[in-house]
Amino acid sequence: MNFTLNDEQKAFAETFARFVDETIVPRGERVDRGKVFPTDNYKDLGGIGYLGLGMPAEYGGTPVDPVTHYIAQEELARGCASTFLSAGASCGLFGVPVKLFATDEMKSEILPGLIRGDLVGAWALTEPHCGSDAAAMKTRARKTDKGWVLNGSKMFITNGNCADWVVVAAKTDPDAGYGGVSSFLVHKDTPGFVVGTSLEKMGCRGSPTSALFFEDCEIPAEWMLGQEGTGFIQAMKTLEFGRVGMAAFGVGIAAAALEESLKYAKERSAFGKPIIKFQPIHFKIADMRTLVDGARLLAMRASWLHGRGECPQALFSAAKLFATEAAVTVTDKAVQIHGGYGYMAEYRVERLYRDARLGPIGEGSSEIQRRLIAQETLGMFG
């Protein structure tokens, strides 16, 4: 294994990091306090090609290897977690199933606008009564002569109240467990589709989250993704990309917290000298650096193996688990280094601390990741 970046990847990383520092980072506080979808960031990401990374060239996308895609994701998360989350929900959680499972006609209708940043997407799996247990979903899709009728509700949907299109998971056969789940495209103007108001959140406040409701929502047959009963398989395939993305989310936030802590420790003085001279600060910095580097290597290894078609599911889960929990630890240490100022909203680490806490919950909680890792590991031993 060789994780050294090639010249093309290095040039891309430098260029994109510069874009993040010059464009995304300065808007971070405004995005968080505004609690609205970061439209200007999203349009700029479409303009430079970020939203099209990994998408087919025929629709305006840029096919890239998973390591390069990971580099971009980590840098964006470092710059603004809210922007990363909404962009990821749109071009990742929504865009991936459209790319993989939609009809050619629907791909042509949706993907070019999504890649340019003209359209916003969302992915609706979680329901008010169930998150991790997808087989327990109550949203139903009933077949008709014209297509399907959806009834039910979804909860905690990123971009839910600003999406032009949503991928919705629903039960087409309530008695078939995971095999009874199917996926559908729903446009925002479809009669019977009702969007809830934005929910108040601890962190990533610039990435809107809402409930969605479906009341006799009629959709045409061609809006089904893939075959009937394959929705759960599609969701698991989508989450392969999503879990690497959430690993990038964790590493990016942790890397930003480390940067802010080093900068503050050089400027802040106590007992006649900068606090970076004190051993307790050294130990915190050492722990933070170890977690950032370890999480990054695990995430990049998962990305590299994914590109080779060799990545086991447990490694996706391990990367997501370790990186997101590392981010919580690293941001906690960053707040401690900043002392009282770390608790104040004017300092960036306060926002990073709040943003990081989503990681061990979203896109498969830490408990679910440990379950998946254990299942694969125990299976290796019969």
Secondary structure, 3 states (H helix, E strand, C coil): CCCCCCHHHHHHHHHHHHHHHHHHHHHHHHHHHHCCCCHHHHHHHHHHCHHHECCCHHHCCECCCHHHHHHHHHHHHHHCHHHHHHHHHHHHHHHHHHHHHCCHHHHHHHHHHHHHCCCCEEEECCECCECCCHHHCCCEEEECCCEEEEEEEEEEEECCCCCCEEEEEEECCCCCHHHHEEEEEEECCCCCEEECCCCCCCCCCCCCEEEEEEEEEEEEHHHEECCCCCHHHHHHHHHHHHHHHHHHHHHHHHHHHHHHHHHHHHHCEECCEEHHHCHHHHHHHHHHHHHHHHHHHHHHHHHHHHHCCCCCHHHHHHHHHHHHHHHHHHHHHHHHHHHHHHHCCCCHHHHHHHHHCCCCCCCCCHHHHHHHHHHHHHHHCC
